[in-house]
Amino acid sequence: MPGPRRHLVAAAPGGPALGPEQRRFNQLLEKIDKARTLLQAWDEQGQLFAVAHAARVAPLQAELLDCQARLVRRLEALLGERQAKWTKAERRRLREDLCELGAGLIDAAEDEAVGAEMRALFRRHAGHGYDEEKADEMAAMKEMFERFSGLDLGEQAFESERDLLHAAHRSLEAEHARAGERRTGRKPTSAERRREREQAEASQSLREVYRKLAAALHPDRAEGDADRQRRDALMPRVNQAYEARDLLALFALQLEIEQVDAAHLARASAERARRYNRLLADQLQQIETEIEDRRLGLCVEHALDPQRPLAPARLGALLEQLVREHRAHLAQAQRDLAQLDEPVRARAFMRARWREVDRDALPF
């Protein structure tokens, strides 16, 4: 990743002070430097987090899922224990717990045999299949989304919340595109005209920098084989930067071949600096989008709450927290399993648990 480029624009010694657009140019450089550093930190720390998560958290997750599966099996066995003397209401509630715990394992278990086992258990105690219930839930979510958003998601059935959200996102993009097409028939507003003009000017400025570099590096200007090889090596970097609309990379190449210097850029007119700023602002937004993609990708990959504040520097602390949480959940599941060894004690344990759940559900 390119290093800092704050040196690109500075007030020329003895020259006039930088104007507002030139100062904004420097501010954007500063923000881009920080954003690129943050993006690099996400790439590096995210990879380290993934390796450490696989080594320390994933085994605990697998052990916890195994313990929860044994817990479900034990609860089902207790339904047939006469010594427990379950009432009709308690049996119904125990079946509800079985279905809830089993459904969680269907979604989380990587072992297909465990998933099939829990699906069969769910059908035995719910009276219908898990996939049928999930389909009904997704249909209800789809209907609610369509009602509140006004969008039509068609006849497609969705298997997960993620599929539904992706379809909703595509529908919103399509609606925005249709709205844009409807606007093409009317006279553009002054703001829209200004934005189009600024984009055209920014693209023109990018092309100007690119053309100067391409002309300066043309092989016909080479002074011998070594110089030609140097030009051949630089030109792919120029093309890559231009295709990526990376103005800073083009500036860095200009500095590298001594086509411009910091004083040259400092003398740039306010109009030219404004055009550059448009390109830099777009570049900054692109990097910030990549940063958010890294953050959300890590959340999805490791089943983390996307609303949870995350930063690369805190991923180590997050890993330790996840290890503590999984150890605590595993210890609790093992204690719960031990309480279910004996039917009479199991009934007392489940009654106490249900009372606690009911108390927490009270609205006061």
C-alpha positions in Angstrom: 0.0 0.0 0.0 1.4 3.4 -0.9 2.9 5.4 1.9 1.8 8.9 3.2 1.8 11.7 0.6 1.3 14.8 2.8 4.4 16.3 1.2 2.6 16.8 -2.1 1.3 20.3 -1.4 3.0 22.8 0.8 3.3 26.5 0.8 6.2 27.5 -1.4 9.0 29.1 0.6 8.6 32.9 0.4 5.5 32.4 -1.7 1.8 33.2 -1.0 -0.1 31.3 1.6 -2.2 28.4 0.3 -5.8 29.2 -0.7 -9.0 27.4 0.7 -9.0 24.8 -2.1 -5.4 24.1 -1.7 -5.8 23.7 2.1 -8.7 21.4 1.5 -6.5 19.4 -0.9 -4.1 18.9 2.0 -6.9 18.0 4.4 -8.1 15.4 1.9 -4.6 14.0 1.6 -4.4 13.7 5.4 -7.8 11.9 5.5 -6.8 9.5 2.7 -3.5 8.7 4.5 -5.4 7.8 7.7 -8.0 5.9 5.8 -5.4 3.8 3.9 -3.6 3.1 7.1 -6.9 2.0 8.7 -7.7 -0.2 5.7 -4.2 -1.8 5.8 -4.8 -2.4 9.6 -8.1 -4.1 8.9 -6.4 -6.4 6.3 -3.5 -7.3 8.6 -5.3 -7.5 11.9 -8.4 -9.2 10.3 -6.2 -12.0 9.0 -4.5 -12.4 12.4 -7.9 -12.4 14.0 -9.2 -15.1 11.7 -6.2 -17.4 12.4 -6.5 -16.9 16.1 -10.3 -17.4 16.0 -9.9 -20.7 14.2 -7.3 -21.8 16.8 -9.0 -20.6 20.0 -12.6 -19.8 19.6 -13.7 -22.3 16.9 -12.8 -25.4 19.1 -14.8 -23.9 22.0 -17.7 -23.3 19.7 -17.6 -26.9 18.5 -17.4 -28.2 22.1 -20.3 -26.0 23.1 -22.5 -27.2 20.2 -21.7 -30.8 21.1 -22.7 -30.2 24.7 -25.9 -28.5 23.6 -26.7 -31.4 21.4 -26.3 -33.8 24.3 -28.4 -31.4 26.4 -31.2 -31.7 23.8 -31.0 -35.5 23.7 -31.1 -35.7 27.4 -34.2 -33.4 27.6 -36.0 -35.6 25.1 -35.1 -38.7 27.1 -36.5 -37.1 30.2 -39.9 -36.8 28.6 -40.2 -40.6 28.9 -39.0 -40.8 32.5 -41.9 -41.7 34.7 -40.0 -40.6 37.8 -40.0 -37.0 36.7 -43.8 -37.0 36.8 -44.2 -34.2 34.3 -47.6 -32.4 34.2 -49.3 -31.9 30.8 -48.3 -28.2 30.9 -44.7 -29.1 31.7 -44.5 -31.6 28.9 -45.7 -28.9 26.5 -43.2 -26.5 27.7 -40.4 -29.1 27.6 -41.3 -29.8 24.0 -41.1 -26.0 23.2 -37.6 -25.9 24.8 -36.6 -28.9 22.8 -37.7 -27.3 19.5 -36.1 -23.9 20.3 -32.7 -25.5 21.3 -32.9 -28.0 18.3 -33.6 -25.1 15.9 -30.5 -23.3 17.1 -28.4 -26.3 16.4 -29.9 -26.8 12.9 -28.7 -23.3 12.0 -25.3 -23.5 13.8 -24.2 -27.1 13.5 -21.6 -27.8 10.7 -22.1 -31.6 11.1 -24.8 -32.7 8.6 -25.7 -35.7 10.8 -26.4 -33.5 13.8 -28.5 -31.1 11.6 -30.5 -34.1 10.3 -30.9 -35.4 13.9 -32.2 -32.1 15.1 -34.6 -31.7 12.1 -36.1 -35.1 13.0 -36.4 -34.1 16.7 -38.0 -30.8 15.7 -40.7 -32.6 13.6 -41.4 -35.1 16.4 -42.1 -32.4 19.0 -43.4 -29.5 16.9 -45.7 -31.6 14.7 -44.3 -30.0 11.6 -40.9 -29.6 9.9 -38.3 -27.0 10.7 -38.0 -25.9 7.1 -41.8 -25.4 6.9 -41.7 -23.1 10.0 -38.7 -21.2 8.7 -40.4 -20.7 5.4 -43.5 -19.3 7.2 -41.3 -17.0 9.2 -39.5 -15.7 6.1 -42.8 -15.2 4.3 -44.1 -13.1 7.2 -40.8 -11.1 7.2 -41.1 -10.6 3.4 -44.7 -9.4 3.7 -43.8 -7.0 6.5 -40.9 -5.6 4.5 -43.1 -5.1 1.4 -45.8 -3.4 3.5 -43.5 -0.9 5.1 -41.1 -0.3 2.2 -43.7 -0.3 -0.6 -41.5 -2.5 -2.7 -42.5 -5.7 -4.5 -40.1 -8.6 -4.0 -42.0 -10.9 -6.4 -42.9 -14.5 -5.8 -39.5 -15.7 -4.7 -39.3 -17.6 -1.5 -36.3 -16.9 0.8 -34.4 -19.4 2.9 -32.7 -16.9 5.2 -32.8 -13.3 6.5 -29.6 -12.7 4.6 -31.2 -13.7 1.3 -34.2 -11.5 2.0 -31.9 -8.5 2.8 -29.9 -9.0 -0.4 -33.1 -9.1 -2.5 -34.4 -6.0 -0.7 -31.1 -4.2 -1.5 -31.3 -5.2 -5.1 -35.0 -4.0 -5.3 -34.0 -0.6 -3.8 -31.2 -0.2 -6.3 -33.6 -1.1 -9.1 -36.1 1.4 -7.8 -33.5 4.1 -7.6 -32.5 3.4 -11.2 -36.1 3.6 -12.4 -36.5 6.9 -10.5 -33.4 8.1 -12.3 -34.8 7.1 -15.6 -38.0 8.9 -14.8 -36.0 12.1 -14.0 -34.2 12.0 -17.4 -37.3 13.4 -19.1 -37.4 16.5 -17.1 -35.0 19.5 -17.0 -32.1 18.9 -14.6 -31.9 21.0 -11.5 -29.0 23.5 -11.0 -27.5 21.2 -8.4 -27.6 18.2 -10.8 -26.0 20.4 -13.6 -23.3 21.5 -11.2 -22.6 18.0 -10.1 -22.3 16.8 -13.8 -20.0 19.7 -14.6 -17.8 19.0 -11.6 -17.5 15.3 -12.5 -16.7 16.1 -16.1 -14.0 18.6 -15.0 -12.6 16.1 -12.5 -12.3 13.5 -15.2 -10.7 15.9 -17.5 -8.1 16.8 -14.9 -7.4 13.1 -14.3 -6.9 12.6 -18.1 -4.5 15.6 -18.2 -2.3 14.2 -15.5 -2.4 10.8 -17.2 -1.5 12.2 -20.6 1.4 14.2 -19.3 2.8 11.0 -17.7 2.2 8.9 -20.8 3.9 11.5 -22.9 6.8 11.8 -20.6 7.3 8.0 -20.4 6.9 7.3 -24.1 9.6 4.8 -25.2 10.6 7.1 -28.1 12.1 9.5 -25.6 14.2 6.9 -24.0 18.0 7.5 -23.8 19.3 4.0 -24.1 18.1 0.5 -23.1 18.2 1.1 -19.3 16.0 4.1 -19.6 13.6 2.3 -21.9 13.3 -0.6 -19.4 12.6 2.0 -16.6 9.8 3.5 -18.7 8.4 0.1 -19.6 8.2 -0.7 -15.8 6.6 2.6 -14.9 3.9 2.7 -17.6 1.8 -0.2 -16.2 1.7 1.6 -12.9 0.4 4.7 -14.7 -2.3 2.7 -16.5 -3.3 1.0 -13.3 -3.6 4.3 -11.4 -5.6 5.9 -14.2 -8.0 3.0 -14.4 -8.5 3.1 -10.6 -9.0 6.9 -10.8 -6.2 7.1 -8.2 -5.1 10.7 -8.5 -2.6 10.4 -5.7 -0.8 7.5 -7.4 -0.5 9.6 -10.5 0.9 12.5 -8.5 3.4 10.2 -6.8 4.5 8.9 -10.3 4.9 12.5 -11.4 7.1 13.2 -8.4 9.0 10.0 -9.0 10.0 11.0 -12.6 10.5 14.7 -11.4 7.7 15.9 -13.7 6.3 18.1 -10.9 7.3 19.0 -7.4 5.5 20.2 -4.2 6.0 23.8 -5.2 4.4 23.2 -8.6 1.3 21.7 -6.9 1.3 24.6 -4.4 1.0 27.0 -7.3 -2.0 25.2 -8.8 -4.9 27.5 -9.4 -7.9 27.4 -7.1 -10.0 26.0 -10.0 -7.5 23.2 -10.7 -7.2 22.4 -7.0 -11.0 22.2 -6.8 -11.1 19.7 -9.6 -8.4 17.6 -7.8 -10.4 17.8 -4.6 -13.4 16.3 -6.3 -11.3 13.3 -7.4 -9.7 13.0 -3.9 -13.1 13.1 -2.2 -14.4 10.3 -4.4 -11.2 8.3 -3.7 -11.6 8.8 0.1 -15.2 7.6 -0.1 -14.1 4.5 -2.0 -11.5 3.7 0.7 -14.0 4.2 3.4 -16.4 1.9 1.7 -13.7 -0.8 1.5 -13.1 -0.3 5.3 -16.8 -0.9 6.0 -16.7 -3.9 3.8 -13.8 -5.4 5.8 -15.6 -4.7 9.1 -18.9 -6.2 8.0 -17.1 -9.2 6.3 -15.4 -10.0 9.6 -18.8 -9.8 11.5 -20.5 -12.1 9.0 -17.6 -14.6 8.9 -17.4 -14.9 12.7 -21.1 -14.4 13.6 -20.5 -11.1 15.3 -23.1 -8.4 15.9 -22.7 -5.8 13.1 -23.8 -3.1 15.5 -20.9 -4.0 17.8 -18.2 -1.3 17.7 -15.1 -2.7 16.1 -11.6 -1.4 15.3 -8.5 -3.2 14.2 -6.6 -2.2 17.3 -9.3 -3.8 19.5 -9.5 -7.2 17.7 -7.1 -8.8 20.1 -9.2 -7.7 23.1 -12.3 -8.9 21.3 -10.8 -12.3 20.7 -10.0 -12.6 24.4 -13.6 -11.6 25.2 -15.0 -14.2 22.9 -12.8 -16.9 24.5 -14.1 -15.9 27.9 -17.7 -15.8 26.7 -17.5 -19.2 25.1 -15.8 -20.8 28.1 -18.6 -19.3 30.3 -21.3 -20.6 28.0 -19.7 -24.0 27.8 -19.3 -24.2 31.6 -23.0 -23.3 32.0 -24.1 -25.9 29.5 -22.0 -28.5 31.3 -23.6 -27.5 34.6 -27.1 -27.7 33.1 -26.3 -31.1 31.7 -25.2 -32.3 35.1 -28.5 -31.1 36.6 -30.4 -33.4 34.2 -28.7 -36.6 35.2 -31.4 -37.7 37.7 -35.2 -37.3 36.7 -36.5 -35.8 40.0 -33.7 -33.3 40.2 -34.1 -32.5 36.5 -37.8 -31.7 37.0 -36.9 -29.3 39.9 -34.2 -27.7 37.8 -36.5 -27.2 34.8 -39.2 -25.7 37.0 -36.8 -23.2 38.5 -35.5 -22.3 35.0 -39.0 -21.7 33.7 -39.9 -19.5 36.7 -36.8 -17.4 36.0 -37.7 -17.1 32.3 -41.3 -16.1 33.2 -40.0 -13.5 35.7 -37.6 -12.0 33.2 -40.5 -11.8 30.6 -42.6 -9.6 32.9 -43.1 -6.0 31.6 -42.2 -4.5 34.9 
